Amino acid sequence: MIKIKENYSLDDRTTFGVRATAEAWAEAGTTGELMEAVEAAKERGWPLHVLGGGSNVILMSRVPGLVLHPVFHGIRREAEKDGTLIVAGASEALDRLVRTSIEWGLGGLENLAAIPGTVAGAVVQNAGAYGLEIAERLAWCRALDTETGKERVFTTEECDFGYRSSFFKTEAGKRFIILEAAFRLPARWTPVIAYKELALAFGGKDSDAATPAAVEAKVREIRAAKLPDPRETGSAGSFFKNPVVAKLKARELITLHPSLVTYPLAGGRAKLAAGWLIDAAGLKGYAEEKVGIWPKHALILVNRGGAAGEDVLRFAHEVRDRVERRFGVELEPEPVIMGAGWDD
Ligand SMILES: Cc1cc2nc3c(=O)[nH]c(=O)nc-3n(C[C@H](O)[C@H](O)[C@H](O)COP(=O)(O)OP(=O)(O)OC[C@H]3O[C@@H](n4cnc5c(N)ncnc54)[C@H](O)[C@@H]3O)c2cc1C
């Protein structure tokens, strides 16, 4: 029987470390338990939220409804004709999956080293770093349909991945709880090192020095130098997505601000570096009492001590508004906001 705990403290459940209480909380290690929790929430009229490693969520002080924490572990490998599949339970830490694959001599996931959170959270958010996204390695994932109680396997196409998004973030996708995910690792590994700092370190694709373990170590080193360590400083990683603008707007901005960092997209549209916009709006290192911008990385908002989700949202709105006033571009948050909407 599943245990449902009411008025449950979520203070230690997210990397941002905001103070929060869930109306109800349950942990489930089988699909039967997941469905029991779903039924209980339906009976009581509670909204249902799924929480993995809590590294990409901002919780409001009181989260109404049931916060459900899946606990599905295990990592195994399956040989395939063109490589190897590595299959991981939804709740495995993504970083453990990366380490395990390297220990097994399998390259392909090393660029994702040291991203906090679980395998399922990484699939939902299409996590990515240093030139690689989950979407490029996922073979399939298995999920529970909370409306029918049946399991369904999703192909990569069905996951409908986008920039930090997937089908599972849409209204239609929210009824699925991911149980496990399989990653296809290439039979003939080649390093993904076009990203500036990696290219500098390894000096080209043919470099003998670029082994999976060496790329993994370098990624960890680069990350440690510029990102806050979640054990010391609360954050959710990048707070804002890089905004995508239409061709005309991109041209206008580049003419006015030649140093603006942009990434060209199909059809003349452009993705703008949100960090550049924040810095150029005069917000470099900007901080209030409880929330601030991480001095080494303009996209990261940090908990300076005792912040609640409401403080984080207020601060983030201020950043968004200042960037919009200066550049006419609207920033959107990357983390999922639980217990309120972004514009509430
Ligand atoms: C210091 C730091 C650095 C970071 N660096 C990066 C980075 O380089 N690249 C990057 O992409 N991200 C980064 N992040 C963000 C974060 O680590 C990733 O988005 C991570 O993949 C989220 O996983 P999680 O388990 O913590 O998900 P959570 O935060 O728990 O949840 C995220 C979303 O997934 C849903 N979810 C979780 N589990 C399930 C499930 N089993 N079934 C269905 N839905 C589920 C939740 O409902 C929520 O909508 C960083 C965060 C921090 C704190």
The ligand as an ORCA input file, in Angstrom:
! r2SCAN-3c Opt
* xyz 0 1
  C      24.001     23.393    -11.336
  C      23.060     22.916    -12.407
  C      23.539     22.738    -13.706
  C      22.674     22.303    -14.716
  N      23.190     22.130    -15.960
  C      22.364     21.716    -16.963
  C      22.890     21.518    -18.280
  O      24.069     21.658    -18.530
  N      22.016     21.144    -19.243
  C      20.696     20.933    -18.991
  O      19.958     20.581    -19.921
  N      20.180     21.096    -17.755
  C      20.981     21.475    -16.738
  N      20.471     21.666    -15.484
  C      19.034     21.467    -15.252
  C      18.657     20.043    -14.776
  O      19.746     19.422    -14.180
  C      18.127     19.149    -15.903
  O      17.027     19.737    -16.546
  C      17.711     17.762    -15.377
  O      17.656     16.895    -16.483
  C      16.370     17.712    -14.640
  O      16.221     16.408    -14.071
  P      15.454     16.195    -12.658
  O      15.384     14.745    -12.391
  O      16.103     17.009    -11.602
  O      14.027     16.743    -13.022
  P      12.994     17.577    -12.089
  O      13.593     18.930    -11.849
  O      12.658     16.757    -10.908
  O      11.769     17.677    -13.066
  C      11.849     18.325    -14.312
  C      10.564     17.984    -15.105
  O      10.555     16.593    -15.384
  C       9.343     16.003    -14.898
  N       9.670     14.619    -14.471
  C      10.637     14.213    -13.626
  N      10.621     12.866    -13.524
  C       9.627     12.420    -14.325
  C       9.106     11.134    -14.663
  N       9.599      9.989    -14.137
  N       8.069     11.048    -15.550
  C       7.536     12.172    -16.099
  N       7.962     13.419    -15.804
  C       9.013     13.531    -14.928
  C       8.896     16.889    -13.767
  O       7.500     16.785    -13.564
  C       9.282     18.263    -14.320
  O       8.312     18.697    -15.241
  C      21.308     22.060    -14.435
  C      20.835     22.230    -13.118
  C      21.698     22.639    -12.116
  C      21.174     22.791    -10.719
*
